[in-house]
Amino acid sequence: MKVAVLGAGSWGTTLAVHLAKLGHEAALWSNQRADLTQLAAERENRKFLPGIRLPDGVKVQPELGSALAGASVTIYAVPSQAVREVAREVAKSGARSLAVSVSKGLELGTLQRLSQVLSESLGDAAPVVLTGPSHAEEVSRDVPTSVVAASSEPGRAQQAQQLFSSATFRVYTNDDVAGCEYGAALKNVVAIAAGVVDGLGFGDNTKAALLTRGLAEMARLGIALGGRRETFFGLAGMGDLIVTAISRHSRNRGVGERLGRGESLDAILASMVMVAEGVPTARAAREVGRRHGLDLPIVEQVCAMMFEGRAPREALGLLMSRGLKSEN
């Protein structure tokens, strides 16, 4: 079938390559026209995914309408804060297909999950969310990977499962869309904190404690907003948190490590080619937590470090010196 992949960053390019290997036509589009020109000429995304050749089945499409024409599935792989804008353009085109969100984050302002943004923008009650521990750098090289396809309509999740599954890319289904999306979004914030631990030179004990309490925090917010507890101990929660908090590929962990070493957030972001979704998501998560009266100490300290100038060592000290309590 034809699949439209909207967003030609590392993940969008990887999914286009993956689907082409499975025999599908992947129409790859981006609003960055210069990037598409380079992709079409060189058949390699040297900016975001160097070393991976685009198979013949990947068709670079500079026009959104051409990418969408005849597509049975549309994958939204744009940055979280651009999902609404792109989805509105898709809606204007009149194109209708199975919508699959692969971005991870919360929309600033509305504080909505990205499937909610798609539902509102497209008039689609049940988009699919594809999420889990899946660094593009590894998936593009056929490193064995497992993810989750979540939708409120099981048949749609199964459609995505069949579309993406391969010998090296195993897809499970789940109907807890809220839990999967909150897990995917919040793990990026916790991964920034984990990077701070690395940047400060602390050890394995510190990171283990941070990740364990971070997972509890993710579940606390997600359950309060409709997710199921068990989802946070699956691929979309614990699995994605592990890979994002420890991997050398992780943008969010890398941001935290540089913060821990004393760099300013502005300088870090100015030097990055890719988007670290944990940065805007931290703001959104803090606002969600405050609105609902939830205790999110790691989220609060990550925000204080990034946006209020709090020293990383002070932030970690404040987490360690909180009032003593039961783990339960």
Buried (B, 14 or more C-beta within 10 A) or exposed (E): BBBBBBBBBBBBBBBBBBBBBBEBBBBBBBBBEEBBEBBBEEBBBEBBBEEBEBBEBBBBBBEBBEBBBEBBBBBBBBBBBBBBEBBBBBBEEEBBBBBBBBBBBBBBEEBBBBBBBBBBBBEBEBBBBBBBBBBBBBBBBBEEBBBBBBBBBBEBBBBBBEBBBBEBBBBBBBBBBBBBBBBBBBBBBBBBBBBBBBBBEBEEEBBEBBBEBBBEBBBBBBBBBEBBEEBBBBBBBBBBBBBBBBBEBBBBBBBBBBBBBEBEBEEBBEEEEBBBBBBBBBBBBBBBBEEEEBEBBBBBBBBBBBEEEBEBEEBBEBBEEEEEEEEE
